[in-house]
Amino acid sequence: MSEPTFEFGGEASGTAGNSSTGVASAVASVEQLVLIYSDSTGLYGGAAIKGGSLAPDPDANVAYYGQFLSTKEILFDHKAKPSEAAVDLARKLDDYSR
């Protein structure tokens, strides 16, 4: 979360009767653990191109906290106190996860 990440990839697959085949590939800046299971019958063919990125937004941090703080300082160094709304959300998530 403290460093920008990206992923770009694609996949293609096909099914005819009870036989399925496919190929998928991706390039990512961070290795991700993914498990995919597929069971198809009938007639199907498809292809997809996908991509995504996740990056810190320093301008949003300044707007929210009123000062420049890096993502590392917010998440790990505890230099920013969570707002009352964030504390309330964390409490509700904790209650619902039990």
C-alpha positions in Angstrom: 0.0 0.0 0.0 2.9 2.4 0.5 4.3 2.0 -3.0 2.6 2.2 -6.4 1.6 -1.1 -7.9 0.3 -2.1 -11.4 -0.9 -5.1 -13.3 -1.5 -5.7 -16.9 -2.6 -9.0 -18.4 -4.9 -10.9 -20.7 -6.6 -14.3 -21.0 -8.4 -16.4 -23.5 -10.4 -19.5 -23.1 -12.7 -21.8 -24.9 -15.1 -24.7 -24.2 -16.7 -27.2 -26.5 -18.7 -30.0 -24.9 -16.8 -31.3 -21.8 -13.4 -30.0 -23.0 -12.0 -26.7 -21.8 -8.8 -24.9 -22.6 -7.4 -21.6 -21.8 -4.4 -19.4 -21.3 -3.8 -16.4 -19.1 -0.8 -14.2 -18.5 -0.1 -11.1 -16.4 2.7 -8.7 -15.7 2.7 -7.1 -12.2 5.0 -5.0 -10.1 4.1 -7.1 -7.0 3.7 -10.9 -7.1 0.1 -11.8 -6.2 -1.3 -15.1 -5.1 -4.3 -16.1 -7.2 -6.3 -19.3 -7.3 -8.8 -19.8 -10.2 -11.1 -22.8 -10.7 -13.3 -23.2 -13.8 -15.7 -26.0 -14.8 -17.5 -25.4 -18.1 -19.6 -27.4 -20.5 -21.3 -26.4 -23.7 -19.9 -23.9 -26.3 -18.1 -20.9 -25.1 -15.2 -18.7 -26.3 -13.9 -15.5 -24.7 -11.0 -13.2 -24.3 -10.1 -10.4 -21.9 -7.5 -7.7 -21.5 -7.2 -6.3 -18.0 -5.1 -3.9 -16.1 -5.1 -1.9 -12.9 -3.0 0.2 -10.6 -3.0 1.3 -7.0 -1.0 4.3 -6.0 -0.9 6.7 -2.9 -2.6 10.1 -3.4 -0.5 12.7 -1.5 -3.0 15.5 -2.4 -5.9 13.6 -0.8 -3.7 12.9 2.3 -3.0 16.7 2.6 -6.7 17.5 2.2 -7.8 14.9 4.7 -5.1 15.3 7.4 -4.3 19.0 6.9 -0.6 18.2 6.4 1.7 16.2 4.2 2.0 12.6 5.4 3.2 9.7 3.4 1.2 6.4 3.3 3.9 4.8 5.4 3.6 7.4 8.1 -0.2 7.1 8.2 -0.4 3.2 8.1 2.7 2.1 10.0 4.3 5.0 11.9 0.9 6.2 13.4 1.7 9.8 12.8 -2.0 10.5 12.1 -4.9 9.8 14.3 -8.0 8.4 12.6 -11.1 10.6 12.4 -14.1 9.9 14.5 -15.9 8.5 11.4 -13.0 6.1 10.7 -13.0 4.9 14.3 -16.8 4.4 14.1 -16.4 2.5 10.8 -13.7 0.2 12.2 -15.9 -0.5 15.3 -18.8 -1.4 13.0 -16.7 -3.6 10.8 -15.3 -5.3 13.9 -18.8 -5.9 15.2 -20.1 -7.4 11.9 -17.0 -9.7 11.5 -17.8 -11.6 14.7 
